[in-house]
Amino acid sequence: LDFRKDKRCSASMVAELQQILTSAAAATCGGMVVFFPSYEYLSVVANSFASRSYWRADGCLLAGRPLFVETEPKQGAAQGPKDPPKTLQNFAHAVREEGAAILLAVSGGSLSEGIDFKDDLCRLVAVVGLPYPNASDLAMVEKMRFLDAKRKSRSDGGLSGRDFYSAKCMKAVNQCIGRSIRHARDWSAILLLDHRYAQPGIHQQISRWLREAATAVGFKDALAQLQNFFLKAETFGQKVQVSQ
């Protein structure tokens, strides 16, 4: 899977992501939360789902599960207590009433930070691609230049601009992952959807408890593991032990 910015909007990549998320949703009991690298890409995928999904009076279904989508805050407006919480409330209500639902959100958005998707609210979290910051953002450019200049002036080196850029991205990934497991008896399946997560420099920045348990596999094998994971959860009364 290759969700780099110049690759991810191709028809073949969007179609493959549709298939993966649909299969994962069908295997999941409880809530499924999917984090995208940007609102722009979330919109592309959400629109593709809307054209393929089943509809009912109160919205869209994917794999028989209600589908909810985080909306981008209006430019210049405070992120607010209105739209994102309403989306979250509707998603949580669907999980409670129907046993399963899907939420499409954005890494770094209002639903990726400071919200607990604990217990049945999130039994699977997926991160699509790598949410690198906007490389053309003036503040980011200046911060990277400052760090590079500082590094050159120090005998012991220090953090480079590129290191800082990568660390910002992986902090966002780890925050997304951490939304799903909120206490000692909580549990969730986790999918990191991009071949780059297997690269040593990126893999090393994943939270240690997950890094030590994660394996890089094709989705066919991952789906079989996922189905087995949820079968065990049902068999043992949803008391799956999570290594931390």
C-alpha positions in Angstrom: 0.0 0.0 0.0 1.4 3.4 -1.0 -0.5 6.4 0.3 2.1 9.0 -0.5 0.5 12.2 -1.7 1.2 11.7 -5.4 0.0 8.1 -5.3 -3.0 7.9 -3.0 -5.7 9.5 -5.2 -5.3 7.1 -8.1 -8.4 5.1 -8.9 -6.6 1.8 -8.2 -5.4 2.9 -4.7 -8.8 4.3 -3.7 -10.5 1.1 -4.9 -8.0 -1.0 -2.9 -8.6 1.1 0.2 -12.3 0.7 -0.2 -12.0 -3.1 -0.3 -9.7 -3.1 2.7 -11.9 -0.9 4.9 -15.1 -2.7 3.8 -13.6 -6.1 4.7 -12.2 -4.8 8.0 -15.6 -3.3 8.9 -17.4 -6.6 8.2 -15.0 -8.4 10.6 -15.2 -5.8 13.4 -17.5 -6.0 16.4 -18.1 -2.6 17.9 -16.8 0.7 16.6 -14.2 1.1 13.9 -12.3 4.4 13.6 -10.2 5.3 10.6 -7.8 8.2 10.6 -6.8 9.8 7.3 -3.8 12.1 6.6 -5.8 15.1 5.5 -9.4 16.3 5.1 -8.8 16.4 1.3 -8.0 12.7 1.1 -10.8 11.9 3.6 -13.2 13.6 1.2 -12.0 11.7 -1.8 -12.5 8.3 0.0 -15.8 9.3 1.7 -17.2 10.4 -1.7 -16.2 7.1 -3.2 -17.9 5.2 -0.4 -21.0 7.3 -0.9 -21.3 6.2 -4.5 -20.9 2.5 -3.6 -22.6 2.1 -0.2 -26.2 1.3 0.7 -28.4 4.1 1.8 -31.2 4.2 4.3 -33.3 7.1 5.7 -30.7 8.2 8.3 -27.6 7.9 6.2 -25.0 5.7 4.5 -24.1 2.0 5.4 -20.8 0.3 4.8 -20.7 -3.4 5.2 -24.0 -3.1 7.0 -22.6 -0.6 9.5 -23.6 3.1 9.8 -20.9 5.4 8.4 -20.0 8.8 9.9 -17.5 11.3 8.5 -15.7 14.1 10.4 -16.2 17.4 8.6 -13.5 20.0 8.1 -13.9 23.1 10.3 -14.7 26.3 8.3 -11.5 28.3 7.7 -11.0 30.9 10.4 -13.6 29.4 12.7 -12.8 27.9 16.1 -12.9 24.1 16.1 -15.9 23.7 17.9 -18.1 22.3 20.1 -20.8 21.9 17.5 -20.1 19.7 14.5 -17.4 17.3 15.7 -19.2 16.4 19.0 -22.4 15.9 17.1 -20.6 13.5 14.7 -19.1 11.7 17.7 -22.4 11.5 19.5 -24.2 10.0 16.5 -21.4 7.5 16.0 -21.4 6.5 19.7 -25.2 6.2 19.6 -25.0 3.9 16.6 -22.4 1.7 18.3 -24.6 1.4 21.4 -27.9 0.8 19.5 -26.7 -1.3 16.5 -23.5 -2.9 17.9 -21.2 -1.5 15.2 -20.4 1.7 13.3 -17.6 3.3 11.3 -16.1 6.8 11.8 -13.8 8.4 9.2 -11.7 11.1 10.8 -8.5 13.0 10.3 -5.2 12.7 12.0 -4.6 16.0 13.8 -8.3 16.9 13.6 -10.6 17.5 16.5 -11.5 13.8 16.8 -7.9 12.6 17.0 -6.9 14.4 20.1 -8.3 14.5 23.6 -11.2 12.1 22.9 -11.4 8.6 24.4 -12.7 5.9 22.1 -12.7 3.4 24.9 -14.3 0.0 25.1 -16.8 -0.8 22.4 -16.5 2.7 20.9 -13.4 1.6 19.1 -12.5 -2.1 18.6 -10.5 -1.4 15.5 -8.4 1.7 14.7 -6.8 2.1 11.3 -4.4 4.8 10.2 -4.2 5.4 6.5 -0.9 6.7 5.2 1.5 8.9 7.2 0.1 12.3 8.3 3.2 14.5 7.5 2.7 18.2 8.2 2.4 20.6 5.3 6.0 20.9 4.1 5.2 24.4 2.6 3.9 25.8 5.8 6.0 28.9 6.6 6.2 28.1 10.3 7.3 24.5 9.6 9.9 25.7 7.1 11.4 28.2 9.5 11.4 25.7 12.4 13.3 23.2 10.2 15.8 25.8 9.1 16.4 26.9 12.7 17.0 23.3 13.8 19.4 22.6 10.9 21.4 25.8 11.6 21.5 25.0 15.4 22.6 21.5 14.6 25.6 22.7 12.5 26.7 25.0 15.3 26.8 22.3 17.9 29.6 19.8 18.3 27.2 17.1 19.6 24.7 17.5 16.7 21.1 17.6 17.7 17.7 17.3 16.1 17.7 18.1 12.4 14.8 19.7 10.6 14.0 16.5 8.9 14.0 14.6 12.2 11.6 17.2 13.6 9.3 16.8 10.6 9.2 13.1 10.9 8.7 13.2 14.7 5.7 15.5 14.2 4.1 12.9 11.9 4.8 9.9 14.1 3.5 11.8 17.2 0.2 12.2 15.3 0.2 8.5 14.4 0.8 7.4 18.0 -1.9 9.8 19.2 -4.4 8.2 16.8 -3.5 4.7 18.0 -3.7 5.7 21.6 -7.3 6.9 21.2 -8.4 3.2 21.2 -6.9 1.7 24.3 -7.7 3.8 27.3 -7.4 1.5 30.4 -5.7 -1.7 31.5 -8.6 -4.0 30.4 -9.4 -2.2 27.1 -8.5 -3.8 23.8 -8.5 -3.0 20.1 -7.1 -4.2 16.8 -4.8 -1.8 15.0 -4.1 -1.5 11.3 -1.3 0.8 10.0 -2.0 1.0 6.3 1.1 1.9 4.3 4.2 0.0 3.3 6.4 2.8 4.9 5.5 1.7 8.4 7.8 -1.3 7.9 10.8 1.0 7.1 13.2 0.9 10.1 13.3 4.7 10.6 9.5 5.0 10.8 8.9 1.6 12.5 11.3 2.7 15.3 9.1 5.7 16.1 5.9 3.7 16.7 5.0 3.4 20.4 7.1 0.6 21.9 4.3 -1.6 23.1 2.8 -1.7 19.6 6.2 -1.9 17.8 7.1 -5.0 19.6 3.9 -6.8 18.7 3.3 -5.5 15.2 4.1 -7.5 12.0 4.1 -6.4 8.4 1.8 -8.6 6.3 -0.3 -8.4 3.2 -4.0 -7.6 3.8 -5.2 -11.1 3.0 -3.2 -12.4 6.0 -4.1 -9.4 8.1 -7.8 -10.0 7.5 -7.4 -13.6 8.6 -5.7 -12.5 11.8 -8.3 -9.8 12.3 -11.2 -12.3 12.0 -9.4 -14.6 14.4 -8.9 -11.7 16.8 -12.6 -10.9 17.0 -13.5 -14.6 17.2 -11.4 -14.9 20.3 -12.9 -11.7 21.7 -16.4 -13.2 21.3 -15.3 -16.7 22.6 -13.8 -15.3 25.8 -16.5 -12.8 26.5 -14.6 -9.9 24.9 -11.6 -10.3 27.3 -8.7 -10.2 24.9 -5.4 -9.5 26.6 -3.4 -6.7 25.1 0.4 -6.7 25.4 1.6 -3.4 26.6 
